[in-house]
């Protein structure tokens, strides 16, 4: 009797076990993949290479295509791109490698006829740290969209220029990270239909340096036609800084070579070969002392470089040349304490400007005693820093694109992240990716990805920026339409 019961149980359990063990399979243009089943029945394909490893002779070269035969396991994320530990990124740094050109994909179902909206995530980290790990497992990825998270070379590996590299590259070097992202978008264009995605309905979205990279891709001629729209969360193409010229970036490369002990790399293939043989760890150490023509060296790799190839002209010029892709651009009220809490440092920066007297008056810094902190925007130093790097560049980009006929939606988040005491850089991430209780950013983002317009049934309408500078403020009492975000200050601070 017992044997009979066990036999029947085995027959009943066998199909369930087979179902539980079944893994999603797909064939891409590069080769076949075997993924894993994620939460909610999603199909996940992790650590999918979209280019050959950029190591050895491929260091500081455009990403190269690859192929494989036989099924490739896509069940674990690839490594983060090589980076030094900075405290907040120690987990990524510990698993980082130069062999890092991988992406992750999440899809509700492998139905080539589904043509679902596609959202491509570009992570932040000042372009020298971080990773996109975990995004395809977020709640956002279980909302009926195909989500792709992309890795790109960081720091000196992704943005270095050098005279020898320029000679090798036909007069241009640098911005290899942007080339990585363009290669990943070509991969999406070629393969995403097999994952159930619509290659004609791709939305880029990113935070901080990832938002900057989205903004630069929207301007880069090589990226046109690879996506439909973009979302810039706390970042713009230039972060308000003047761009760096190729010659200035080449000087940084010469300094890196000197610090790495490869002085012969000032010119010539032999020196460049030696620099390519230098270990990644040695290059990271050498990079610690690099400086750029910028007043805060922590932003050395977020100062856009006009390399002559990916960015043929300055972002401000490319922005003025037009582009029809729709955009959401926004920030948090207290993004960054660039000057600490020191009103005198903020005042000193303003005094370097030709319109210093007028701008000092806007902030009340023409008086001996700085004004009291604003209950929403914070102390005066925080207000100046956030205006300079986020609010005013965001307004500039929104106004420029609006004037050229593009649809732009502007926002500002006034609500801290769940469990946080203050609203700051990154406060929106939990609301976007996890759909945390609070401001409905995820719902607006999803409708933008589906339809090209963020306004969502059941939520307050979100009007486009328009000539009057309308924006949606995400407040503790819900979304509220306002206009003229930091308009008095931004009349004087005008850079993308």
Rosetta blueprint (number, residue, H / E / L):
1 X L
2 X H
3 X H
4 X H
5 X H
6 X H
7 X H
8 X H
9 X H
10 X H
11 X H
12 X H
13 X H
14 X H
15 X H
16 X H
17 X H
18 X H
19 X H
20 X H
21 X H
22 X L
23 X L
24 X L
25 X E
26 X E
27 X E
28 X L
29 X L
30 X L
31 X L
32 X E
33 X E
34 X E
35 X L
36 X E
37 X E
38 X L
39 X H
40 X H
41 X H
42 X L
43 X E
44 X E
45 X E
46 X E
47 X E
48 X E
49 X E
50 X L
51 X L
52 X L
53 X L
54 X L
55 X L
56 X H
57 X H
58 X H
59 X L
60 X L
61 X L
62 X L
63 X L
64 X L
65 X L
66 X L
67 X L
68 X L
69 X L
70 X L
71 X L
72 X E
73 X E
74 X L
75 X E
76 X L
77 X L
78 X L
79 X L
80 X E
81 X E
82 X L
83 X L
84 X L
85 X L
86 X L
87 X L
88 X L
89 X L
90 X H
91 X H
92 X H
93 X H
94 X H
95 X L
96 X E
97 X E
98 X L
99 X L
100 X L
101 X L
102 X E
103 X E
104 X E
105 X E
106 X E
107 X E
108 X L
109 X L
110 X L
111 X L
112 X L
113 X L
114 X L
115 X L
116 X E
117 X E
118 X E
119 X E
120 X E
121 X E
122 X E
123 X L
124 X L
125 X L
126 X L
127 X L
128 X L
129 X L
130 X L
131 X L
132 X L
133 X L
134 X L
135 X H
136 X H
137 X H
138 X L
139 X H
140 X H
141 X H
142 X H
143 X L
144 X L
145 X L
146 X E
147 X E
148 X E
149 X E
150 X E
151 X L
152 X L
153 X L
154 X L
155 X H
156 X H
157 X H
158 X H
159 X H
160 X L
161 X L
162 X L
163 X H
164 X H
165 X H
166 X H
167 X H
168 X H
169 X L
170 X L
171 X L
172 X L
173 X L
174 X L
175 X L
176 X H
177 X H
178 X H
179 X H
180 X H
181 X H
182 X H
183 X H
184 X H
185 X H
186 X H
187 X H
188 X H
189 X H
190 X H
191 X H
192 X H
193 X H
194 X H
195 X H
196 X L
197 X E
198 X E
199 X E
200 X E
201 X E
202 X E
203 X E
204 X E
205 X E
206 X E
207 X E
208 X L
209 X H
210 X H
211 X H
212 X H
213 X H
214 X H
215 X H
216 X H
217 X H
218 X H
219 X H
220 X L
221 X H
222 X H
223 X H
224 X L
225 X L
226 X L
227 X L
228 X L
229 X E
230 X E
231 X E
232 X E
233 X E
234 X L
235 X L
236 X L
237 X L
238 X L
239 X L
240 X L
241 X L
242 X L
243 X L
244 X E
245 X E
246 X H
247 X H
248 X H
249 X H
250 X H
251 X H
252 X H
253 X H
254 X H
255 X H
256 X H
257 X H
258 X H
259 X H
260 X L
261 X L
262 X L
263 X H
264 X H
265 X H
266 X H
267 X L
268 X L
269 X H
270 X H
271 X H
272 X H
273 X H
274 X H
275 X H
276 X H
277 X H
278 X L
279 X L
280 X H
281 X H
282 X H
283 X H
284 X H
285 X H
286 X H
287 X H
288 X L
289 X L
290 X L
291 X L
292 X L
293 X L
294 X L
295 X L
296 X L
297 X H
298 X H
299 X H
300 X L
301 X L
302 X L
303 X L
304 X L
305 X E
306 X E
307 X L
308 X L
309 X L
310 X L
311 X L
312 X L
313 X L
314 X L
315 X H
316 X H
317 X H
318 X H
319 X H
320 X H
321 X L
322 X L
323 X L
324 X L
325 X L
326 X E
327 X E
328 X E
329 X E
330 X E
331 X E
332 X E
333 X L
334 X L
335 X L
336 X L
337 X L
338 X L
339 X L
340 X L
341 X L
342 X L
343 X H
344 X H
345 X H
346 X H
347 X H
348 X H
349 X H
350 X H
351 X H
352 X L
353 X L
354 X L
355 X L
356 X H
357 X H
358 X H
359 X H
360 X H
361 X H
362 X H
363 X H
364 X L
365 X L
366 X L
367 X L
368 X L
369 X L
370 X L
371 X L
372 X L
373 X L
374 X E
375 X L
376 X L
377 X L
378 X E
379 X L
380 X H
381 X H
382 X H
383 X H
384 X H
385 X H
386 X H
387 X H
388 X H
389 X H
390 X H
391 X H
392 X H
393 X H
394 X H
395 X H
396 X H
397 X H
398 X H
399 X H
400 X H
401 X H
402 X H
403 X H
404 X L
405 X L
406 X L
407 X L
408 X E
409 X E
410 X E
411 X E
412 X E
413 X E
414 X L
415 X L
416 X L
417 X L
418 X L
419 X L
420 X L
421 X L
422 X L
423 X L
424 X L
425 X L
426 X L
427 X L
428 X L
429 X H
430 X H
431 X H
432 X H
433 X H
434 X H
435 X L
436 X L
437 X L
438 X L
439 X L
440 X L
441 X H
442 X H
443 X H
444 X H
445 X H
446 X H
447 X H
448 X H
449 X H
450 X H
451 X H
452 X L
453 X L
454 X L
455 X L
456 X L
457 X L
458 X L
459 X L
460 X L
461 X L
462 X L
463 X L
464 X L
465 X L
466 X L
467 X L
468 X L
469 X L
470 X E
471 X E
472 X E
473 X E
474 X E
475 X E
476 X L
477 X L
478 X E
479 X E
480 X E
481 X E
482 X E
483 X E
484 X L
485 X L
486 X L
487 X H
488 X H
489 X H
490 X H
491 X L
492 X L
493 X L
494 X L
495 X L
496 X L
